[in-house]
Amino acid sequence: MSSILSFVGFTLLVAIIAWWATRGTNEKSANGYFLGGRSLGAITIAGSLLLTNLSAEQIVGLNGQAFTEGVLVMAWETLAAIAMILTALILLPKYMKSGITTIPQFIENRFGTQTKAMLSVLFLFAYGLVLLPTILYSGSLAFSSMFDLPSLLGISQNATIWVCVWSIGVIGSIYAIFGGLKAVAVSDLINAIGLLIGGFLIPYFGLKLIGDGSMGEGLNILWDTNPEKFNLKGEVDSSIPFGTIFTGMILAQMYYWGTNQSILQRVFGAKSLAEGQKGVILAALVKFLIPIIVVLPGVIAWHVFEGDLANADLAYPELVRKVLPPSLLGFFAAVLFGAVLSSFNSLLNSSATLFGFDLFKFFKKDASEQQTVKAGKKFGLVLAVVSLFIAPFIASAPDGLFAYIQESLGSLSVPIFAVVVVGIYNKKVPALGAKIVLTVGVVMYLISQFVISPMMVDAALAEAAANGITDPKALSIIKAEAYPHFLHIMGILFVINVGFMLLMGKLKPITTAVEEVITEEIDTTPWKYGLLAGLIITAMVLSTYFIF
C-alpha cells in the first residue's frame, strides 16, 4: 500500500507543478503551444532531452540486452554523447539561425514543400507504428512486473498489459495534447531529477545485495564471477559487433540526436542558441553516466537471478522489485511512469507539430495559428488512439526490445540523415534527388533487412544442418556471418544515398542560388565554451573504451 501511495503522490505533485509553471503561457498560439514560447533554459532543455530519450523502452530494453550480453551495449549510450556534441556544435547553429519549428521546415527551405511533406509523413509513420506503441508496451511490461499487477488485480498478464497501456496513453495524451511543449518540458525536468536519483539507487541496492551489505564487495564479486559481461568488444554474433561502432552506429546516433523532431523540438524552444547548445551539452555529460542506470543493473540481474528469467526484458523490473524497499518502489515507479509519459507525450506533441505545420498547412496554406494548433491536437489524439490499439500486440523481438527499435528505425534514419547532410553542405543537388532517396532509400533498407537477410540466414542454417552442425554457439556465428549486421547495412546504404544525391547534383544541378533564411526571433550567438566542453566530454567517452 505504501508503494502505491508514494506512486500516486509523486505523480500528482509533478502534474500540479507542471500546471503552475505553464499557466502564463499562451497555448493557443503556435509559438506557445509547439515551442513553449521560445522560453526554455539550458537546464530545462537538458532534463527534457534526457527524459524524452530515457524511457521504459530504453531502460528495460538496454538492461535486457545487458542481462544477455553484458556491458558492450553501453555503446548506444556513450557514443550518443559524441553525437549530441556534434549536433550542438555543427547542426544547431544552422537549424536555429533559420528560426524553424520542425526539421521538415528546414528541408523545405532547401528542397521545397513536397520534400518537406514526404519527410513529415516518414516521421509520423515511425512515431505511430514503431515508437509510440513500443513505449507503451515496454512501460506496461515494467509496471506489471514491478507491482505484480496480475496478482494484485486478479487478471491475466495480457489483460494487465491492456490496462497499463490505456492508463499511460490517456494520461500522456492529456499532458501532450492539452498542455503543449512547456508542460511537457517542465514535467520532464522534475521526473528527470527523480529518475536519476532513483536510477542510481538500483545498482546501489543491487550491489549491496550481492556483497551482503557492502557495495564495494558486491562490485568485486560481480566483476570476478562474470568477467565475460565486462567485455566491450562485441563478437560477430553479438547485437553490437565492434566494427559497427564505426559504420551504422554513429549514423543511428546522429539521426536520433541531430534530425529527430521529438528530440530537437525541445532545443528549438530555447530562448537563444547558446542556451540550446548548453542544454544539449549538459545532457551529453549526463548521458556519459547513464550506463550506470541502463546497463549495469542488467549485469547485476544476471548475477542475482543466475541468468534464469523467462524473458530478458524482465531483468530490470524484476531487479527493481527485489532490491527496493516498498516506499522507494512507489517513488521509483512514479518517476519511471513520468519517463514513459515523457517519451509518449513528447512524440505526440512532435506529431501534432509535424502535422499542423508541415501537412495541414501544406493543404490549407491560409490556415491561422489557432486552426493549425487545433488540427495538430486532433491529429495527436487520433495517433494516440491508434498506438493504444497496436501496443498490446507487440511481443519482445528475438534480439530484445531495444535492438528491434533500432533495426526498425534504420529504414528511416539512413535516408533522412543523408538528405539533411547533403541539404546543408551541397547547394547543387536538386529536390528530385532528395525525393528519390526518401522513397527508394527506405525501400532498399526494407528489402535488405526483411527479404534478403532472412533468405541468406535460412540458406546458411540449412547448409549447417546438412553438415550436421548443431552447436548453438556455432549456429549463432553462422547466422551472424550469413549477412552483414543491420548497422553495417545502414552505413553502406548511407554512402549509396549520399553518392546518388551528389551524382544528381552533377547531372541536374540547381541553377538558381538557394537563399538562406535568417531569424531575428532569438539571439543566435553560439556558446563560447561549447567547443571546449565538447572536447572534454568526447575525451571522457573515449577513455571508457580504453579502460574496458
Phi, psi and omega in degrees: 000320181298324180293321179291320180296317179293326177296309182295318183298312182292322179298316178294322179300315179298317181298319181293316180296318179298318178296316182296318183289337186251006186294338181265357182276135178281096184281356180275339177275151180296320181295321181287317184285314187274331185234013178062028180070021185046054185234010186278138178266174186300316184292318178297318179298314181299314179297319181291321177299314182295318184282330174298319180280317189270078179247189185298322182294332177283309184292310181291314185293312182291321176294328175295319177291322178295325177302320182274318191244343180096198191285355181300335181287353178294348178302326179299329183269310185294318179289338175299325180299320178293318178298323179293322178296314179298321178298313183296319187272329186252310187277318184302316178303322180289320180294308192284337175293334179272354176066031185282161174255329181226157176297318176302330175298320178297318178294325178299320180300334184256321188239005174095170187290326181294319177296320177301314181296319178298317181295319179298319179297318179298315177301315184292325174297316180298317181292312187285325187260339182242300191287308182300311178298323181293320177299314180296317182293312183294322176296319179294321177298319180295311182293323179300319181283316183301314183263002184049051187298325178303319179287319182295320182269347180070032180231171182287165178299319180297317179295323178297318178300317178301315181298314181295316180303312183288326178295311179296316183297317182293313180295316179298322179295322179296314178304306191286314189281325183258344184261332182081180187296321185294320177297320178297313185293319180294313178297326177299314183299315181296312181293328179296317177298315179296321182291323177295317178296308181295323181297321178287338179291330183296306176296329178299306180291326180295316179292324177295324177296316180293320183270015178054049177101347181248119180294317180298317179294324178298319179294319179298316180296316180299317181293315185287326185267348181226055184299329181293340181279351183248028177258118183277347182272097182294136178283175186298331182261012177275172179288337178227080172304145189306321183296337183292341178300330185262000180243261186284338182301310181292329177294316179299321180291318180292324175298312186295311186271340185254345181223354184284119184301319183295335176276308188288340180299327177297321182285324178295341177274006181291152180285344177200165177297318181300317179295321178296316179296317178300317181298315181293317181291322175298317177298324178296321178297315178293323180302326178300329182268348187299331178306335177297332181266320190255358180233308184303318179301328178296320178290320177299317180297323177302317181288314184295316183264007178054036178069012186249088173226145182297329184217125182301329180289355174271355185304311184291305181300325179292322178293318178302313181296329184281321190261337184272139171296155184306318182294319178288331177299317179296317178298314182292321177298326180293316180287328175293322175300318177296323179294318178296314178301319182301308181297320181294309184284337174294316178294322178295315180298319178292324177296318178297320179295313180299314182294313183296308185283321193256338180247311181299315180284344175291321180270333180235083190293337181264016182297138178281170179299317181297320178295321179296315179296316181297317179296319178298317179297316180297317179295319178302321179294318178297315181297322179298315181296318178300314181294328178297324180281330181282319190309311184297343183268000179279123176255154180299133179288159182305323182264011178101159185298316185293318179297323178299316181298312183297318181292320180295320183283348179302330181297333182260322188296321183295304181294323181295313181294324178298316180296317180297313182297312180294322179300325180284316193257358178224125184260004183258339184292129182280166179299328180302321179299318179293319181296318180295317180296320182290345177253300182296324179299319177295314182297319180301316181294316181298317178296317181299312188274330187246001175235298184292313183302310178300323179297315181294319180294315179299319180295318180294319180290325177295319177296320178297318179296321179295332179269005176077020179277121182233351181297125184303318181294317179297319179294323178297318179293318178300317179297318182292326183275351182292332183206145182303146177302149185299332177289324174294319178300320178300317179297316180297313182292328177299314179298318179297315181296314180295317179300319179296316181295320178295323176297318176299324178294331177281319185280319182229064184291151173290133183265334179264141182293140177277122181280131179275129180271129179240128182272154173241008183288325182226163176285123183253026175285125182293159176287125188291339179259011185299313182296316180298313179298320180295319179294322180295314181294320178299318178297322178296319180296312182297328180297328181295328180288326176291323181297315184273000000 
